[in-house]
C-alpha cells in the first residue's frame, strides 16, 4: 500500500478497508485515542517522507510501540546521519511481532482495570435513558449527556488511572463509612471528577426509599462547595 496526499490544501480524508478499520478500532477503542491516531496519521502522510506499508496494521504497530518527545504515541522512524529519509517502507511482520511482544501483553494487562470506567459509563447511560436516576439536574437527560461526554472522552490510560483510584476506594472504605475523592485535572482544561461513596445509614428511621434523597442532598452540598461532615 502506498499513501499520497492528493490535495494538501483540502481536508484530509482517511480511507480504511473493513479489516483495517476493525483492527484500528479494537486497538484504539476510545474516541480520544482513535482521533489521536488519525491526527498523527494525517501528519505522517502530509509530511515530506513517502510512506509505503504492507498494511495499515503494520503502521499501527509502529505507532503503538513508539513515543515522541512529548511522550505521545506517534510514528517515530529511524533517521540517518544526514537526517530524515525520503522514502519508508514498512514490511509484513511488525504487527504480528507486536501482538506477541511483552510490551503489548503488558499494555493489555494495564488496561484491564480501565474497564471499570467503561462500565460506569454504560451504567449511567442505561439509567439516564430509562429516567430512573437517583439524582437528576433540572436539565434532565441533556445534562446527563454532557457529563457522560466528559467521561467518554477520556483516553484509555486516564480511564485506567481513574479506575484504580475508584477501585481502591471501594476496597478500603467500610460499609458504614462516607468517602469523597476529588480527582484533579491531569491536564489544563480537563474536568474535575468527584467520587462519592454514601452508604445507607444504619438508622431505623432512614429506609432505603429515603436513601436516594439523602445522597442527592450530599451531592448538592458538594457541588455548592460545602463538604458534608464525616467525609474523608
URUR-V703111 format. One record per backbone hydrogen bond with DSSP energy under -0.5 kcal/mol. NH is the residue of the N-H (numbers start at 1). CO is the residue of the C=O. Records with the same first field share a line. If there is no record, write none. Layout:
# URUR-V703111
NH = CO + CO
This chain:
# URUR-V703111
3 = 51
6 = 4
10 = 7
14 = 12
16 = 14
21 = 17
22 = 18
23 = 19
24 = 20
25 = 21
26 = 22
27 = 23
28 = 24
31 = 152
34 = 30
35 = 31
36 = 32
37 = 33
38 = 34
39 = 35
40 = 36
41 = 37
42 = 38
43 = 39
44 = 40
45 = 41
46 = 42
47 = 44
50 = 86
51 = 3
52 = 88
53 = 1
54 = 90
58 = 55
59 = 55
60 = 56
61 = 57
62 = 58
63 = 59
64 = 60
65 = 61
66 = 62 + 63
68 = 72
71 = 68
74 = 63 + 66
76 = 74
77 = 75
80 = 83
83 = 80
88 = 50
90 = 52
91 = 89
94 = 91
97 = 93
98 = 94
99 = 95
100 = 96
101 = 98
105 = 101
106 = 102
107 = 103
108 = 104
109 = 105
110 = 106
111 = 107
112 = 108 + 109
114 = 111
115 = 112
116 = 113
117 = 114
118 = 114
119 = 115
120 = 116
121 = 117
122 = 118
123 = 119
124 = 120
125 = 121
126 = 122
127 = 123
128 = 124
129 = 125
130 = 126
131 = 127
132 = 127
136 = 134
140 = 137
142 = 139
143 = 140
144 = 140
145 = 141
146 = 142
147 = 143
148 = 144
149 = 145
150 = 146
151 = 147
152 = 148
153 = 149
154 = 151
159 = 155
160 = 156
161 = 157
162 = 158
163 = 159
164 = 160
165 = 161
166 = 162
167 = 163
168 = 164
169 = 165
170 = 166
171 = 167
172 = 168
173 = 169
174 = 172
177 = 174
179 = 197
181 = 195
183 = 181 + 193
184 = 182
190 = 187
193 = 183
195 = 181 + 193
196 = 194
197 = 179 + 195
198 = 196
201 = 199
203 = 201
206 = 203
207 = 205
210 = 207
211 = 207
212 = 208
214 = 210
215 = 211
216 = 212
217 = 213
218 = 214
219 = 215
220 = 216
221 = 217
222 = 218
223 = 219
224 = 220
225 = 222
226 = 221
227 = 225
231 = 228
